[in-house]
Amino acid sequence: MNYNHSGARRGKPKRILDPSAGFPAPTSPPNSYMYQQVPMNNGIQPDYGFNIPEQPSPAYGFNQQGMAPPMQPAMNTGSPMPPYPPETPQSSFPSPQFATNILAEPMVANMAMQYGDALVGSGKQHLQKYVPVSALKYYFAVDTDYVFLKLALLFFPFTHKDWSVKYEQDVPLQPRYEKNAPDMYIPTMAFLTYVVIAGLSLGTQERFTPEQLGIIASTALAWGIIELVVHTITLYVMNLDTSLRTLDMVAYGGYKYVGINLAILLSLIFGRVGYYGVLIYFSISLAFFLIRSLKLRVIPEGHSSYSATGNKRRLYFILFFAMLQPFLMWWLSYHLIS
């Protein structure tokens, strides 16, 4: 049986309204979508010639040194804004090259030299106020010939005849030109040698410790100060007016270390016999040397203003000074021998 669809219903066909009629056909499939990005600045392009990095926010509580300030966008004038030049951090201290250039200037160099000379001169004045530098130069003005002649005079003073100190324009000659003049070179070197020899002697007896050197040096120095104070007080109490200076008494009292050193050295070879033999002989020779040397400084020849009582007191002082040296020689050395 044939079925004819067109003949099923007769009449005018019904018009169906097409919603898409009158609209342009889509250019893309219905399921594809297009997203259009809208610029954040409403389509206006920036006029910068480079991308501005985002600036970090400053830390709280302090300012960051060396950080450039945030850049502000320029107004749209139609021309691109030139980039900022890079900033270099500035140091708060001048460079060494700057200081060198300043010191190389003649004016600055002259001012520095003048200031240095003025500073040195002021320091010398303050030093000379408390330390007699010019006097010390006199006592250390020695040479090799003087040292040998003086040592020979200390050990063999019995044959020496002329004990006077020569003067030139009211100033005594320096020790290098006058062997009778007191000096500080031999006492100073003898004192340092005494400390070394004392350490050597204690080392041979297995009694040496590093602290012993300091104890020996400080003890000898203390006794030297005590001796100087005693002599000064004696002159003051006896009311004696002499030409002796403080450094003269230090020099004459320092000659005893020459005999102490020789006595300790011979004790290492000959024992107590060598020690006491040198100690007794040098005590006699040193006492004779001091009596003859101090006599011309305490009781000058041809001085008629001194009375007999005054001269007796002066003689007592000379004998006291000379007889004190053997006792100090023994006291400073007897504990160093075995």
Secondary structure, 3 states (H helix, E strand, C coil): CCCCCCCCCCCCCCCCCCCCCCCCCCCCCCCCCCCCCCCCCCCCCCCECCCCCCCCCCCCCCCCCCCCCCCCCCCCCCCCECCCCCCCCCCCCCCHHHHHHHHCCHHHHHHHHHHHHHHHHHHHHHHHHHCCHHHHHHHCCCCHHHHHHHHHHHHCCCCCCCCCCCEECCEECCCCCCCCCCCCHHHHHHHHHHHHHHHHHHHHCCCCCHHHHHHHHHHHHHHHHHHHHHHHHHHHHCCCCCCCCHHHHHHHHHCHHHHHHHHHHHHHHHCHHHHHHHHHHHHHHHHHHHHHHHHHHHCCCCCCCCCHHHHHHHHHHHHHHHHHHHHHHHHCCHHHCC
